[in-house]
Amino acid sequence: RLMPTVQRSGPEEDESSRGGSGPGGPEAFCTPGGGHCCVLRFREETICKPLIPREHQFYKTLPTAMRKFTPQYRGKHLVCFQEDQEGNLCLFAHPLRNSPLDLENKDPSSDNDVHNLQEEVELDWLKESEVLHYRLECSHSNAAPQLTHNPWSLKCHQQHLQRMKENAKHRNQYKFILLENLTWRHTVPCVLDLKMGTRQHGDDASEEKKADHIRKCQQSTSATIGVRLGGMQVYQSDTDQLMFMNKYQGRKLTSAGFKEALFQFFHSGRRLRHELLSPVLRRLRDMKTALEDCESYRFFSSSLLIIYDGDEVTEALCFAHSPSTSCEASSSFSSCPKVDVRMIDFAHTTCKHYGDASVIHEGQDSGYIFGLQNLITIIAELAQTKTEK
């Protein structure tokens, strides 16, 4: 049985000089979104993600105006995997300083370990599954609902951990970047993962992968409105259930179906949460303005996360008594934000300032901005909805 245990070697090195010290180390972290990446939790408010050179470069060099729209970068660690005598996978994290030792993780498109694992978790039951509903557990009637893991993410994570266990005998050290955990303040995180833009393949994609991504875009709302659903987790208080949608269901949605999915995401099961819509719209409009000033950037295959707490009782308290980087970064979010909007996943982002860029793009990322404008329009229309469906 594979059960990760947590240990840490040395204090956390915070390259951005804004993190803190505390107990804990890397442990399994099942993300609510729709991605394949093996994400570990370093501390409650920090996650570890495999270091991909292009994504690391993005976080180290991104324009100041974009920082409030991305997770806070908190440095890098070397994570070691070892299997103990009982078959448990033990994870050790070491602060990583500049070293001649070449342990860079390759791009997922060329790293067989990561890429093959991604193919392994493309399971038929996920492609054919319907929307899933899971009831939450409460220890007593007045307790906050207890979050259960998204079954899609949990299945992916089990696959990743199994591969780590198998690889531990051959390669047990990997570089990880430390990023802000965007869901840590929430009792029941409701997360919408959106694939943005009309193009998903990177400039370095093989012809086969390029054709596959083009086909997926053409057969989904990526082509028509520049955005498609990559994953969704939302709490429905009337039934005390979490509803999950994965990327396969997202690809099947029409434009009308996508609009209905957004309605479901902002609906508690009892009412449409109108109070969340204005902050989201302000955030999206500010993001669009910032992106229009990003010369040469292309955010291929990146995602946009919208996050709020499904537990309305504790939602305000979580933000009122916790420091928030998004509060500090955005005046529109300065008064106890109820919802967060961030860009994530930059493994295929490119810019003319990157020395290894194989293609130089000029101007704005029009595909991403097209999707962002359509998303703004849809949510603005949703804000005008009066029904309590």
N, C-alpha and C positions, 0 to 999 in steps of 0.2 A: 504494500500500500504506500502511495506516495503522499507524504505529508511534510510540507516545507516547515522547517524550524527557523527561528530568527536569532542571529547573532551579529554583532558589529565589532569591527576592529578599528579602534581609534575614533576620534571625534569627526563629525561631518565637516568636510571642507566646503565652505560657502564662497564660490568664486564671485558671486554678485554682492557679497558682504551684506546681505539682507536676511539671511536665514538665521536659525537658532539651533542650539544644541538641545538634546533631549534623548530619552530612552527609545529603544526600538531599533530595527534594522530592516533589511529587505524581506518582504514576505509576499505571498500571493495576493494580487489585487485584481479582482474581476471587474473590468471596466463595464459601465452600463451601455456604452456605445456599440458600434458594429464592427470594430476593427479586429485584426488578427494579432497585433503586436503583443509580445509578452511584456506586460507591465507589472512591476513589483512596487510594493508600498514600503518606502524607507521609514517614514514616520507618518503619523496621522495626516499631516498637512503636506507631505511630499511623496511623490512617486518616482520610481526609477524606470527608465525606458531605454532599450538598447541604443547605443550611440551609433548613428549613421552619419558619416562625415558631412554630407550636404545639409542635413537637418541641424547638426551641431553648428555648422558655419552660419546657418540662418539665425539661430538664437544668439550667437556671439556678435553678429554684425547688423541685426535688424534695425531699421530706422527708429529713432526715439518715439516718433508719433505712432508707431505700430505696437509698442510694448504693452500698452494698456489693453490691446485686443488679443494678446497671446498669453499662455501660461508663463508665470515668472520662471526664468532659468536660474537654477541654484547650484550649478557646478556639475562635476562628473565624478564617478566612482568606479572602481574596479570591483566587480562582483564575482565571487568564486563559489562554485557549486561542488559540494562533496556529499557523498552518500554514506550514512552511518551504518553501523552493524545491523540495525533494525530495518533498514531499507528506506529510512526517511531522507529527504533531500535537505541538506543544511546549506544555508546561504550566508556568506560572509561578505561584508562591504568594507572596502579600504579606500580612503581618500586618494584620488588619483592626481598626481602631479606630472609635469612634463617628463617623459621618459623615452629613451631610445628604443625601448621594447615595442615592437609593432604588434599591437593587439587590436588595431582598428577593426570594427565590425564592418563588413562590406555592405554595399547597397543590397536591399532585399531582392532586387531583380537579378542579382548575380551571385548571391550567397545561397548555395544549395541547401544548407541546413535550415535557413529561415524560409526560403522559397518553397522547398519541398514540404515543410511543415504547414505552410499556408495552404498548399494544395490538399494535404491530408484532411484538413478540417472543413473542406468544402463538401460537407456530408449531404447525402440525398435527402435525409429526413428534414434538414433545414430548408432545402430548396422547396420541398413539398408541404412544409408545415403551415398551419394556419396561425392567426394571431393567438398568442398564448396569454392565459390569465392565471396568476398564482396568488392565492390568498396569503396575506401577511399574518404573522403570529404576534399575539400580545400576551405578556405574562399576567396581566390583570386588566380589568375593564377600562381603567383610566390611563394605562400605559401607552406610550407612543408606539405606533406600529413598528414591527421588527422587519427590516429589509432582508429579503431572500435574494440570492444571486440570480441575475439574468441567466436563464439556462443556456442561451447561445454563447455568452461570454464564458460561462463556467465550463462548457464543453471545450471551447478553444483553449482555455487556461489549463485544463487537465492534459490536453494534447501537448501544450508547450512544456509543462512540467515533466511529462514523461520523456520528451525529447532531451530536456536538460539532464535528466537522470541517466539516460543512455549515453549522452555525450560526456558526462563527468569523467569517464575513464580516459578520454582522449583529449578533450579540451575543456577545462573547468574554469577558465577566466574570460570574462567578457567586460567590455566597457559599457557603462550606462550613464546617461545624463539624468540629472535630478531636475524635476519640474514640479511646479505647484500642483497639488491635488485639488482640482476645481470642485469636487463634490464633498470635501471633508466636513464642511459646516452643516450639511444637510442631514436630517434624520431619515428622510425618504427621498433621495434624489430622483427627480424627474428629468430625464435627459433626452434631448432630440439631437441626433447626429445627422448632419446634412452634408452630402457631397456637393461641393460647389463648382460651378463652371461648366462650360460646354465641352471641355476637353479634359480627359483624365490621365492620359499617358504622358510620361516624362520624355524629355528629348533623347534620353539614352535607352528608351525602350526598344526591345527587339521588334522585328516586323510582325512576329506572331502576337506578341503582347499588345503592340500598337493596334493591330486589327481587332483584337479581343476587346480592348477598351473602347474603340470607336463603335463597335457593334453594340456594346452595353449602353453607350450614350445615345445612339440612334434609336434604340428600342425602349428608352425610358424618358422621363421628364427632363433629363440633362439637356437633350437636344432642343426641346420646346420652350423650356423656361429657365434653363441654366442651373438647375438645382434638383437633386433627388434625395429621397429619404434613404439614409444608410443604416439607421437603427433608431429605435424609440423605446423608452421605458417611462410609463406614466402611472401614477397612483390614482385609483378610483375610490374615493372615500365612501361612496354609497354601498359598495360591495366589499370594501376593505381588501381590494385586490390590486396587484400590479399587472398592467397590460404591457406585453412586449411585442414589438415588430422587428424583424431582422431585414437585412439588406435585400434579400431575395424578394420579399414582399414589397419592399420599397421600389425595386426595379419594375414591378408589374403595375404600379400605380399610374393612372392617367393624370392629367393636370387637375381634373375635378377630384380624383381620388387623393391627390397630394393635398389639396385644400382641405378635404375632409379629415385627413390625418393630422394636419395642423390644428384643426378645431378640436379633435380628440386630445391632442397633447395639452392644450390649454384648458381642457374641461376636467373638472374634478370628479365627474360622475353625478354631481349635484348642481353645478353651475359652471358657466364659462367664467374663468378668472380674469375679468377685464383689467384688474389692477396690475397684471403682469405685462399687458400688451404695450402700454405707453413707454415703459422703460426699455422694452425690447426694441421698439421702433426708434427711440432716441439713439440707442446703442448702434443699431444697424445703419442709421443715417450718418452717424459720426464715423463709423467704419468705412462706409462708402466714400466719404470725403477724403479720409486718409488714404484709401487705396487709389483714388484718382490722382494722388500726388506721388504714388510709388512708380517712378520711371523704371521701365525694363523688367520689373518683377513679374513672374508667372508662378501662380500657386497651384500647379498641376497636382491633382489627386489629393488636395488638402480638404479638410472638413471644417464645418462650423458647428459648434456646440451651443445649444441653448439649455440652461440648467436652472431649475428652481426646486424648492422644497415642497413635496406633496403634503407634508404634515403642516397644515396651516396654523396650528396652535403654537408650535415651537419655532416657526419660520422666522418671525420678527426677532425673537430673542436670540437666535443663532447669530444674526448679523449685528444686532444692537450691542452685543457684548464680546464680539470677536473682531480683531483688526482685519481689514480687508484691503488687499492691494488694489482691487478694482475701485474701491471707494476713493483711495488716495489718487488713483490715476485719472478718474473721470468725475468731473463736477456733477454730471447728471446722475451719477450713482452715489453721491456723497451722503444722501439721507437714507440710511438703512436699506440697501438694495434688496429687492425680493427675487431678482432674477439676474443671471449672468449670461453673457454672450462672448465666446472666444473662438479664435481660429486655432486649429491644431493640425498636426501631421504635415511636416515640411520636407520629407525625404526626397521629393521631386521638385521642390521649389528652385527656381533659377533666377539669375540676375546677371546683368552684364559686368557687375563688379566682382563676380566669382571667377577666379582665374582659370578654373577647369571647365567652365561652361562650354559645351559643344556647339550651342546655337545662341546667338545674341538676339534678343527680342527688343523691340523699340516700343515706346509708349506704354499705355496702361494694359492691365489684364482685362480686356473687354469681356471675355467669357465669364469671369468671376463677377465683375461688376454688373453684367446683365442678369445673372442669377440673383445677386444681392438686391437689385432693384425690383425684380419680380417678387422676391420674398417680402420686401417692404410693402409692396402693393397688396399682396395676399393678406398679410397680417393687419394692414390698415383697414382692409375690407372686413376682416374678422372683428376688428375693434368696433365696427359699426353694427355688429350683430346684436340684436335685442333678445333673441330667443334664449330660453333656459333649457335647451334640449337635453 
